[in-house]
């Protein structure tokens, strides 16, 4: 007995250790993503995308709900009534030879029962057939909205991915500069002890170091915020570890700006233009539906029933009956309501067509502007890249002169600030180049 208990306790301990091990492994799991993998992951797991997929499913169910209204329908019914006290009616006494008298008479039986079914079928209903076209188009538009949401989340993920890489690049620059500046600070302290510089030079270097450390902490917070934004877009927990495998140099190598500039713009494939086309089609169907409301509608039905009557439940007499019929409904007069609705539908249709033309013009203008922006962003990037190299050489030269006692701490501070400003301008130009390329990629349906 004791041996069995020990075995059970050992199993419990092993299961507990195993569960903690699995939990720890899950917590330590790192989500490793390239830029393309991040986009695909977001499309699959982003919560807003999931909600859009539910909208598509709901639109599909609405379509089948409307279609089913035109299919044959069969309804069954049944009843059992117990007439606890039959209704009494007064009849004239003349019918039984008692003129001038009112004779109380009860009609019916104690029990009445019936059962049967009725089948109905719509034969012609113009609004119904237009409605089927409408719900099919609504389903198509919901799928287009899902496609637009996926494109938007891809753009957001790419933009955040860029921002993380840029922030990390800036942080690396600041950290590298910080190490160098600390060395200069220590060197300045040694020079002060040797009487080569004044106390104000040491204070100036210390101020530079502390200012740079403040910038580093601020950049680290910005970087963490960008990671949190990416986690939100990916639909993962805010504590999840993410490792990005695509580097800045990879992005620049794969940019393909020249080929992008030569790409043609297909307006009819842009999601915004296709949505406006669908909206025009929807308004056309709305107008068609309003016009169809003045047409007659036809339907047919067949019913079969059986009634049972008697004073005892086990001795009811049953009598069947059935009916076949047709029904026609013809709109005749609606006090001008239908005319007003048709005119309103025509106005809405013209408005949708105008909006389609407006979107077309906006997209064409945007295409030209983005191509100009991309050329400017590339030129600005090349310029700032050269400025960084120049500012770095100047800073190194001034630093060497400072160590030799030829340049002052003010000269070194100025050169250092110029170098950091050049780095900031370079990073900003790089981000602008990537974002401008992303905007043109999106317009040309490349994401």
N, C-alpha and C positions, 0 to 999 in steps of 0.2 A: 504493500500500500504506500509506504513512504517513497519507494522507488518510482511509482507511478506519479506521485505528487511532484517529485523532483523533475521528472521529465516534462510534466505540464508547465512548471515554472520556467524551465529552460526554454521551452517553445515560446512562451509569452515574452521572455526577455529577448529572444532572437527576433521575433516579429516586431517588437518595439524598436530595437536597434535598426532593423531593416527599414522600417517606415521612416525613422529619422534620417537614415542615409539617403533614401529616395527623395525626401523633402529637401535635404541639403543639396542634392545634385540638381533638383529642379530650380532651387534658388540660385545656384551657381551657373545655370545655363546662360550662355551668352548668345544673343541673337546676332549672327554674323550676316551682313547684308551688303551686296553691291548696290549700285544705284538702280539697276533694272530689277533686282530682287526686292528692293524696298518698295518699288512701285507695285509689283505683283502682290506682295504681301498686304499692302494697304488696300488694294482693290478687293482682296479676299476677306479681310478682317475688319476694315473700317466700319464703325457702327452706322454712320450716315449712309454708306453704300448698302449695308444690310437693310436699312429702312427703305431705301429706294427699291430694293429687290422685292420687299413685301408689297410695295405699291404696284409693281408689275404683276405679282400673283393676284392681288385684289382686282386689278383691271381685267385679268383673264377670267376670273370667276364672275365678274359683272357681265362680261360678254356672254358666257354660257347661261347666266341667269336670264338675260334678255332673250336669247335664242330659244330657251325652253318655254317661254311664254307663247310661242307660235306652234309648239308641238302638241299632239293630242293629249288631252287631260281627262282622266277618269276619276270620279269621286264616288265613293260609296257612302251609304247612310243607313241607319237603322233606328228604330224607336219601339218602346213598350210603354203604354199608358194604362194606369189603373184608375178608372173613373169611380172614385170613392162614393160619389153621389151624383147620379145623372141629372142633367139639367131638365127642368120642368117647363113646358110650354102650354099656354092656354089656347085651346081650339074652340071655335064656335060650336054650340050644341046642335046646330042644324044638321051637322054631318052624321049625327047618331039619333036624330029624331027628338032632340030637346032644344027647341028654338028658344032664343033669349038667354041661354045659359052659356057659361064658359067652362069648358071641361079641361082640367089639368091632365096633361099627358107627358110621359117621359120617353124620349127617343134614345136609341143607341144601346150599346152593350157595355158591360163592366170593363172588359179589356179590349184594347185596340193596339195592334202591333203592325209594323211595316218595315220593309227593308228593300234596298234596290241600289242602283247606280246610275250615274249620268256621265256620258262622254261628250266632250265639246271639242271642236276643231275650228280654228280660225281659217277662213278661206282667203280673204283679201283684206289687208289693212296697210295702206301706204305708209303711215308713220312707223309701223313696225319694221318694214323692210328698210326704211331709211335709218331707223334706230340701230339695226344690226350693223350697217355700214359705219354708223357713228361710234359704237362701242369698239368695233375693230380698230378704227382710227385712234380711239382713246387708248387702247392697249398699245398700239404702235407708238403713240406719243409718250406713254409711260416708259417704254423701252428706250426711246430717245432721251428722255430725262435721266434714265439710269446711265446711259452712255455718257451724257454730259457730266453727270456726277463723277463717273470714273475718270474722265479726262481731267476734271477739276482737281480731284484728289491726287492724281498723278502729278499734276503741275505743282500742287502744294508740297508733296513729298520731295520732288526734285528741288524746289526752291529751298526747303528746309535742309535738305542734304547739302546743297551748295553753301548755305549759311553756316552749317556746322564745320564744313571743311575750311571755309574762309576764316571763321572764328578760331579754329585750331591753328591755322597758319599764322594769324595775328598773334595768338598766344605764344607760339614757338618763337616768333620774332622778338616779342617782348621778353621772354625768358632768356633768349640768347643775349639780348642787349643788356638785360639785368645782370647777368654773370659778368659781362665785360665791365659794366659800370661799377660793380662792387670791387673788381680788381683795381680800377682807377681810383676808387675811394680809398682803398687800403694803401695804394701807392701814394696818394695825396697825404694821407696821415703820416707815412714814413718821411715824405718830403718836408712836412711841417716840423717833425721832430729834428730833421737835419737843418732846419732854418731856411729851406729853399722856397717855401710858400708861406702865406699868412693863414691865420685861423679862419678867415672868411672863405678861403678857397676850400678848406675842409667842410665848412658848413654848406657851401654851395653844392659840393659833391654829395653830401649826405641828403640834402634836399632833393637832388636829382634821383637818388636811389629810392627814397621813400615815395616820391611821386610816381616812379615807375612801378613800384610794388603795388601801389593803389590801383594803377591801371591794370595790372595783372589780375588782381582780385576781382575787379569789375568785369574783365574779359572772361574769367572763369565762371562767374555767375551768368553772364550772357550765354556762354557755351552750354551750361547746364539747362538754362531755359530753352535753348534750341533743341536739346535732346528731349526735353519733356514735350515740346511741341511735336517732335517726330514720333514719340511714343503715342501721343494722342492720335495722330494721323494714322499710325499703324494699327491702332486698336489694341495695344498691349498695356500691361500694368505699368504704372509710373515708376516702379522700382526695377523694371526689367533692364538688364545690361544689354547695350547695343554696341556692336563694333562695325564700323563702316570700312569696307574693303576697297572702294573706288577712291583713288586719290585725285588731288587737283591736277597733277600732271597728266593723269589718265584722261581727265575731262578735257583738258586743253588739247591733248593729242587727238582725241576723238571728236573734237568740236566740228571739224569739217565746215568751216564758215564759208569757204569759197563755193563748195558744192551746194550749201544751203542757199546762198545768194542766187544760184542759178536754177533753183527749184521753181517749178511753176505752181501757181495758186489755183486750186480747183474750188471755186466758190460753192458749187453744188454739193460738195462733200463736207463742207463745214457744218458742224452740229447746230450752231445757232441759226444758220440759213435753213437747214432742214427742218428745224423746229418751227420757224415762221411759215414754211411751206405747209406743214401739217396744220398749223393754225388757220391758214387760208382754207385748206380743205375742210376743216371742222366748221368754219363759218359757211362754206358752200353747202354742207350737209344740213346745217341749221336752217338755212333759207329753204332748202329742198323739203325739209320736214314741215316747215310752216306752210308751204304751198300744198304739201300732201294732206294737210289737215282738213282741206275743203273737199276731199274726195270721199265717196261713200265707203263703208266697210261692210264685209259679209262674214258671217259665221254660221256654223251648223251645230246641232246638238241631237243626241239620242238618249232617252232615259227609259229605264225599265224598273218597275216597282211591283211589290206584292204586299197587299194589305190583309191583315188577319183580324177577325172580330169574333167575339163570343163572351159568354159569362164565365167560362172556365178556361184556365191557361192551357189545359191539356185537350181542350176541345174547341180550338179556334177554327173558323172557316176562312180560307185564304182565297183572295181574288187578285189575279195579276192585271197590270195595265202597263202600257208603254206608249212612247211618244217620239216622233221624229219631227224636227223643225228647223227652220232657217230664219236667220235674223239679219236685217239690213238696217244700217244707220246712215242717214243722209243729212249732213250739215246744211241748214237752210238759211238761218239768219243769226248773226252774232253781234249785232249793233256796231259793226265796224272794228270789233276786236281783232279778228283774224287779219284784216287789212293792215292795221297798225303793227301787228307783230311781224308781218311779212316785210313792211317798210323798214322796221327796226333791224331785221335780219339782213336786209340789203345794205343798210348803213354800216352795220358791223362787218360785213364782208368787204366793203370798200376800205374800211379802216384797217382790216387785216392785210389787204393787198398793199396799202400804203406803207404799213409797217414792214412788210416784206421788202419792198423797194428801199426803204430807209436802211434796214439792216444790210442789204446788199451794198449800198453805197458806203456805209460805215466800214464794212469788212474790206472793201477795195481800198478805201483810204487808209485803213489800219495797215494793210499789207505794204503799201508804199512807204508809210511812215516807219514801220518796223525795219524795213530794209535800210532806210537812211540811218535809223538809230543804230543798227548793227555795224554799219560802216564807221560811224562816229565812235562807237564804243570800242571797236577794234583799234582805231587810230589812237584813241585816248589810252588804251591799255599799252600799246607799243611805246607811247611817249612816257608814261609813268614808269614803265619797266626800265627804260633808259635813265630816267631821273633817279631811280633807286640806286642804280649802279654808280652814278656820279656822286650822289649824296653819301654813299658808303665810302667811296674813295676819299672824299673830302674829310669825312669824320675820322677815318683812319689816319690821314695825314695830320690833322689837327691834334689827334690823340698822341701821336708820336712826338710832335712838337711840344705838347704839354708835358710829356714825360721828360723831355730834355730841358724844360724850363723856358722854352722860347715862346710858347703860347700861354695865354692866361686861362683861368678856369671859366671866365665868361666866354672866351672864344670856344672852349670845348663844349660848354653848355649849349651855346648857339648852334654849333655843328651837330651836336647830338639831337637837339630838337628838330633841326632841319632834316636829319636822317629819319627820325621817327615820323615826321610829317610826310616825307617822301614814301615811306613804307605804308602809311595810312592811305595816301592817295593811290598807291599801287593796288592795295587790297580793294579799295572802293572801285577802282577801274576794272579790276578782275571780276568783282561781283556784278557790276553793271554789264560787263560783256556776257557773262553767263546768263544773267536774267533776261537780257535782250535777246540772246539766242533762244532761250527757252520760250519767250513770247512768240517769236517767229515760228519756232517748231510747232507750238500749239496751233497757231493759225494755219499752218500747212499740214495739219493732221499727222505730225511726226511723233506724237507721244501717245 
